[in-house]
Every structure is written in C-alpha cells, then in structure tokens.
Amino acid sequence: MLQSTRRIKSCNIKYWDMCALDFNKKTASMHTLTQDQINKLPLTPAHTVLEIGAGTGRITIPIAKKVKHVTAVEPSLRMLAFLKANAERSQVKNITCINKPWENINTDEVSPHDFVIASFSFFMIDLAPALLKMHILANEKVYLFLSASNWMEEEIQKILFGNAQPEVFPDHVYIYNILNELGITANVEVWTYLSEQRYADLSEVTSRFMELYDVPADKKEHLKEYLLKILVPDEGGLWLKQQKKVAMLWWSKEE
Ligand SMILES: C[S@@+](CC[C@H](N)C(=O)[O-])C[C@H]1O[C@@H](n2cnc3c(N)ncnc32)[C@H](O)[C@@H]1O
C-alpha cells in the first residue's frame, strides 16, 4: 500500500515530527470528519480505548470525553506535545500516552482495552503483524478509519505517469485484504465528506502537492496549471474543496 503510493517516507518518525505543526492547524478544518467518526463509535463511560497513531489528539480528545480511559500510542514527540497541550486546553485528564511506534510495543506491555482504534495511521511497513496486534489487544472490537478515495486525483496521475499509470487501490482495500488473509472478515462502511483546505497562495499549495505526491521538478508547471483550475479564491487565500471518501473497517472479537 505505502510502496505503491510512494509514501514510504511517511514511515519515518522524523516526517511526522516535521508535519506536526501544520497537521495541528489543519485539524480545526476537519471538524465534520471528526464528528462523523465519533458518531460511528458506540462509546460509553465504561469503555477503555487503545488508540494507535493518535497524532495531535483530533479524535483522541473527543473519544476521551465519552469513555473511562484512553491509552494513546504515538511515536512522534512533536505530535504528542500537541496532543498533551490540546488535552489540557480541553481539561481532559483521562489520556495516558505511550511514545513508541506500534511495531515496538509488545503485547505484554499494554493491557487489553475494550476498543482498539486506529485513524489514518497505517504507516507500518509490515501491516499484517500490526493489525494482528490490534486484534490481540482488543477485548471487544477494533475500529479502523482509512481513506477510501483514490490516493491521487486522476489528473495528477496523468501529469506524473501519462498513460502508464500504476494500478493503485484506495487504502481500505489493502487493509481489508490483509485482514482477510489473517482470517478476519471486517465490516466496511464508506461515506463521503467535503474536505476543505485553505492555502495562503499558489506557491504554498504547489509545494504541499509536490511534497505529498513526490512530484519531480520538471512537472511543477503542469501541476500548477491543474491546481489553478481547481482552487477557489476567497478571503485573500485559496480554497481546495474536494469530495473525499472515508472507510470504517470494524470487527468484533466474538465473530
Ligand atoms: C495522518 S496522522 C493521523 C493522526 C490521527 N490518528 C488523526 O486521525 O487525526 C498519522 C499519525 O500516525 C502516526 N504514526 C506513524 N507511524 C506510526 C507507527 N509506526 N506507529 C504508530 N503511529 C504511527 C504519526 O506519527 C501520525 O501522528
């Protein structure tokens, strides 16, 4: 999944340290998605939750407000610093943080929790053991949130690869199949939300896309032309508004 979409750099913790400031700013504009995710989880004040790759606490904090306790696993110290500051600002005190990559956690160092949740945090090279560990450490259910959109818009694929486009599936398809190979048949729900991002100018959004999709310098002008077509100027900035799909994969330990 990560190899085919040129996202191997995202497996390095330094990458997430570097993204933390921007990611924390961006989470405010992800309010609708956050609310959708929380509404899908059957959380009660009796539940304990283990969250993998908690980031800046975008869903960790609203989850913590509804349950007894959350253990948040997050390898990036900078992400974790935002999570702690955000939790303090929200007066949330029932989150324990573990500063490690999920792969480095042994099943005997974390006790099983009622729910194990991972949201857009599948940046492990070897996904099968990572998913199996989530299954082992869940008392009741595992909930995974992933992109169900194509990783790149068709136009960007054309700019990068012309007609020789690689066959790439949305993230949830890879994870569903790995789970299937592990003997887990996950339930799947896919829905659409409007992703809205504001950028200061064309140079900012171009740099962001160059970095995200690993675009070679000689394709920069093509990329700019495409971006100019889809960006909407407003309030002195540029808005990127896209309909995106998200998937929730979940299963019960008893099934
Ligand atoms: C796109 S952010 C998502 C953050 C949060 N879950 C959310 O939905 O807002 C991905 C997060 O996964 C974390 N991550 C990356 N590699 C990881 C690993 N090996 N184990 C656990 N978390 C990881 C990153 O540090 C980052 O905070």
The ligand as a MOL file (V3000), in Angstrom:
LIG
                    3D

  0  0  0     0  0            999 V3000
M  V30 BEGIN CTAB
M  V30 COUNTS 27 29 0 0 0
M  V30 BEGIN ATOM
M  V30 1 C -2.2160 11.2620 9.4370 0
M  V30 2 S -1.7510 11.2620 11.1240 0 CHG=1
M  V30 3 C -3.3050 10.7870 11.8660 0
M  V30 4 C -3.4160 11.2530 13.2890 0
M  V30 5 C -4.7510 10.9160 13.9740 0
M  V30 6 N -4.9350 9.4980 14.1380 0
M  V30 7 C -5.9200 11.5170 13.2160 0
M  V30 8 O -6.7190 10.7730 12.6440 0
M  V30 9 O -6.0310 12.7600 13.2250 0 CHG=-1
M  V30 10 C -0.8070 9.7710 11.2590 0
M  V30 11 C -0.2390 9.5260 12.6420 0
M  V30 12 O 0.2880 8.1870 12.6770 0
M  V30 13 C 1.4880 8.2160 13.4110 0
M  V30 14 N 2.3360 7.0580 13.0720 0
M  V30 15 C 3.2140 6.9710 12.0310 0
M  V30 16 N 3.8560 5.7910 12.0800 0
M  V30 17 C 3.3630 5.1200 13.1640 0
M  V30 18 C 3.6730 3.8630 13.7480 0
M  V30 19 N 4.6010 3.0770 13.2380 0
M  V30 20 N 3.0010 3.5080 14.8810 0
M  V30 21 C 2.0520 4.3180 15.4110 0
M  V30 22 N 1.7380 5.5290 14.9010 0
M  V30 23 C 2.3830 5.9230 13.7800 0
M  V30 24 C 2.1160 9.5390 13.0300 0
M  V30 25 O 3.1260 9.9360 13.9240 0
M  V30 26 C 0.9120 10.4610 12.9920 0
M  V30 27 O 0.6820 11.0710 14.2220 0
M  V30 END ATOM
M  V30 BEGIN BOND
M  V30 1 1 1 2
M  V30 2 1 2 3
M  V30 3 1 2 10
M  V30 4 1 3 4
M  V30 5 1 4 5
M  V30 6 1 5 6
M  V30 7 1 5 7
M  V30 8 2 7 8
M  V30 9 1 7 9
M  V30 10 1 10 11
M  V30 11 1 11 12
M  V30 12 1 11 26
M  V30 13 1 12 13
M  V30 14 1 13 14
M  V30 15 1 13 24
M  V30 16 1 14 15
M  V30 17 1 14 23
M  V30 18 2 15 16
M  V30 19 1 16 17
M  V30 20 1 17 18
M  V30 21 2 17 23
M  V30 22 1 18 19
M  V30 23 2 18 20
M  V30 24 1 20 21
M  V30 25 2 21 22
M  V30 26 1 22 23
M  V30 27 1 24 25
M  V30 28 1 24 26
M  V30 29 1 26 27
M  V30 END BOND
M  V30 END CTAB
M  END
